Amino acid sequence: MSHPYGMVVVMKRTVRLATLPLNRRKYSELLSLVASYTEAKRSFVSRLRSPSMWALLDRGESFRDHAKAQGWYPAGANVHLIDQAAFDAVDTCVRHIESCLAQADVKARVWRRFADEGTRHYAYACLARYGSIGEIMSGGVPAIPTVTLAEKTRVAVASYLHRTIRSAINRTWPSVFQARSMALDSTLYSVVEVERPGRTPAYRQYVRVIGATPRSRIALPLAGRSRVSGNIRVVLDDDHKRAFVHVAYNAASLGAATGPPVAIDWGITEVCTDDSGVHHGTSYGEALVSMTERRNTISKARGKLRAITKKDAGSKRARHIARYNLGTKKQKARLRRSKAQLRTIAGAAIKEVVYGEGNRTRSRGRVPRFATQRPRSIITEDLSHLRGKAKSKKVSRMCASWARTENEERITVHAYVGGSDVKTVNAAYSSQTCPDPTCGYVSSNNRHGDTFHCRNPYWDCAWQGDADHVAAMNIKARIEDREISRFTAHTEVKKILEKRFLRRKESRTRGTGVPTDGTASDGDRACAAEGEATAHGRTPSKPRGSVPVVGDSLRVVDSQSPGFVDMSGETQRLESEKKRNA
Ligand SMILES: [Zn+2]
């Protein structure tokens, strides 16, 4: 069963196995089977559109049992196959709801809207069950057994969620399916190997999937030999009249990693940059740009040809062009090759981050066995609200967002295998903020292309470095940040960063000492340092050239610590005035 909810999360790796081209009879038999599967799935998905049905989404079996009891199963079809279609329909609807909620940032909105812990807890508990979401969408107020909350508050949360989710889902529902694939559990297929004496290859592997009638099977010959088990998906390839068998393997974990955490900044010119300044996968940019350029040139040329075929529609020339120049076979193959190239580069880079330097290929057995050599956590930017925002003009939006989604999925799988946690943080202004913990000046002028140069006009900071390295350092610092959470709005992030900078500036001009030496979140030490500074009068400005500590000890100044809240009333007034004017 493929339904991901209410089960222990097990990381899967999908492998795609091609069959040999199928003969006409076999292919059409498979096609009609997939068509009846798709037809059943389509009807289930449309029935699941009604929120009153969503209680059945929490367990795939509940919907299957309900559908059977209601007599929604088509007569004459293989019942086991329709069961799979029912599970698949639930999966599709769940994914749709989840992606709508993620795109509309519903969790972040809840967090911003309700300050009270208990209220947030109730809202998140509602969002965790499709039954409760459905109840809310039908106008109800769900009772969550673990939460005791005043009726009035629950009603307020439910009505807020109702409005937010309604606009997120906005009358969209998955509906159009091509008859292309079907999911099968292990009872619906078997694997046989046939020996072929005196011929190459000496063995042929077949996946025998259920047929349309009881006891009949369709034998799909695989092009290679592989381990086929568990849930599979059979996907038709109409261009080559063959099929692909997708097999999901459980990824085995190496055990918990204990090495120092690593932060990465996803890039466009390289796959990513870590917080020690190492660029991983430096040939990535070139490959991405050439993928984009190739797409652009070809689509321009195709546009011209299409215009010709429209102009003299029906002519011999137009027919010739349509047949020989405007086909999609080569175009699809080209895209497939570009993507494969990008995947190879990204895979190597991500493995380097997860398994350590010089460990590009696991197949060569070079993964360090020592948990201390693998980062216990990998800190990345939360890009859910920035989706589709391309960092480079040369790389198309489509390519950039495809690459990003791929890389995020990939690092999740490898981190699971390497025993590292993936933590996401709010990355707003991470490439525009000075990483020097005694400075922290925020300005878009700090960044010019690939280089970062602090333009702090108040004192001579002039930190210089690689922009992606700076971003990774700031991303690492955010994990310790108690004020900036993943859900903090980016306008709010800027306000917080500016407030911190202002405090550092004030304490400098007032001569109360350098506000932080990288250990400022330790309140006692900050106080002690301040006391010392006051005792010795005006502290000379911090000598330049001292390189800030990079790595674990780097922290963004924590404005909650007592060293920074001793501003005079006047300063505070000035500051709040500034904020009002801004
Ligand atoms: Zn600076």
Boltz pocket constraint, residues with backbone or C-beta under 6 A from the ligand:
constraints:
  - pocket:
      binder: B
      contacts: [[A, 434], [A, 435], [A, 436], [A, 439], [A, 440], [A, 441], [A, 454], [A, 455], [A, 456], [A, 461], [A, 462], [A, 463]]
      max_distance: 6.0
